[in-house]
Amino acid sequence: MGEADPRRSRHSSFDGPALDLRLLRARVLGDLRRGNLTPVDVCDADRRLLDAATSFGIALRDACPVCDEAALRHVAYGFGKGLPASGQVVGGLLNDSSMLEVTDLSVCIVEVCTACRWNFLIERRFRR
């Protein structure tokens, strides 16, 4: 997949309100740097999330904020009526035709490092 500007989500084609969690991300990373958290606390992505990030995620230009590797990706999961309760991985663009018929759709965008397993929900977008 192509590279994305980390300050601007490639998922921005999805219209609707959004909940941006980047300030919370900054707080968690600050706690990590101050020693209040350890990498074990924040680097806990499971195999399914790592596989989704590798297969469907969008590579970012920024290095991982924990391990400094260039393995940082955004992966999106769709939740809504007719989708699995655990969510469905959404491709690089949220105007994917498979999502057009889903009502009350929300999409969670997760930042994932495939090297150290860092992961953080950075944004949630809604469509009613």
Salt bridges, closest charged atoms under 4 A:
GLU3 OE1 - ARG61 NE 3.74
ASP5 OD2 - ARG7 NH2 3.26
ASP20 OD2 - ARG22 NH1 2.96
ASP31 OD1 - ARG34 NH2 2.75
ASP51 OD1 - ARG47 NH1 3.21
ASP104 OD1 - ARG128 NH1 3.84
GLU111 OE1 - ARG25 NE 2.76
GLU123 OE1 - ARG22 NH2 3.69
GLU123 OE2 - ARG125 NE 2.64
